[in-house]
Amino acid sequence: MDKELKSLTGIRGIAALWVVLLHYIEPLNIGNDLYISKLFSNGIIAVDMFFLLSSFVMCLAYSDEFKETISIHSYNSFIKKRFARIYPAYFFWVFMFLSFEFIKLDFNYTKILVNLLLIQNLFNDSVIAGIFWSLSSEWILYIVFPFLYFILHKTRVRYINLLLILTCLVGLYSLPSINNYFIDFNKGLYSAPPDGFIGVVTGFNSIIRCFFSYVIGINLFLLIKNYNPITFTWVRLLKYFIILGMFVIFYFGRSAETYVLLIISSIILISSIYLSNKEVDSFFASKIVYFLGKISYSIYLCHMFILVLISVLFKKLFTFQDYPNIQSFLVLVSLTLLIPVSYLSYKFLEIKAGAFLKSKLSINPSKVNNIETQIRQSV
């Protein structure tokens, strides 16, 4: 397949907005019993959707390159492309968050270093901003992706693919209830008791979470890549049915069970869109949703900075006691600025700075896989 699947890009746009609403609505303290609160609180699944899509799309892009062998040249080229793809925007927004620390003259050089190296998840209390945990996890999975795909492709058998997907689902379900591990600069490697938080975002377990999602994405690709539906009607109906089912699942709020059910729903949704690639989805491939998908990486990176910056500015300029609904107002202002700022980040950091970095890394643009360049990878 040599064309972009705009519907998959569109899913990333929806997932990015879902994360934004999760983070923006939480401070408003909406009643937990309200459906809208349950809907947004399940936004934790959006990051797993990013991971799934990332691994699935990289399979589309690199399945031929890594299925038989992994040469030093192909591996180096892959890592350079991934680095040039994510690092310019990441570097910029890390330092935007660090500006708050610089103002307070309270910053930790070691913490800055591990964040610049994208290994902050391995260390205790070292993530500069909470959203960056996923970038660290995904970067580590980028490093192992060629080997992971090579091994899974060599052992591909349908029942094994299904078994591995089920095993990873069980792993994602169990992850919050097992010990987590961190590296402490003074104590070395140590374990921490489980905190029960669904959708682990810290320590070694956050990397394992990404690993499970990647294994699911790769095995899903191996299962359906050569499958040709006799009719697309059932695929289209399956897509609509699973979307409706997700809205029903939201009703039950956030729990380990709903978390896994939503991951399963995401797997089926991605499969149905991939299998119906000859049909353009009227919603996920629409101009607006597709545009959101294109800038989704920047949306994810900048949305919390915008909210924090707006909050700091208003705290400096106004007395909060005079504004009983100030948090709702701050959220509204942040949402208004989100798309313009994300587009500028996309255009100048992802595209222009990314192209400059590729030229410095001696990456030939003509050799970059068409799917990889068009379907923008995210975390």
Secondary structure, DSSP 8 states (H G I E B T S, - for coil): --S--HHHHHHHHHHHHHHHHHHHHGGGT--TTSHHHHHHHTTHHHHHHHHHHHHHHHHHHHHHHHSS---HHHHHHHHHHHHHHHHHHHHHHHHHHHHHHHHHT---HHHHHHHHTT-GGGBTT--SSGGGHHHHHHHHHHHHHHHHHHHHHHT--HHHHHHHHHHHHHHHHHGGGS-EEEEETTTEEEEE-----SS--SHHHHHHHHHHHHHHHHHHHHHHTT---S-SHHHHHHHHHHHHHHHHHHTT-S-HHHHHHHHHHHHHHHHHHHHTTTS--TTTTSHHHHHHHHTHHHHHHHHHHHHHHHHHHHHHHS-GGG-TTHHHHHHHHHHHHHHHHHHHIIIIIIIIIHHHHHHHTT--GGGS-HHHHHS----
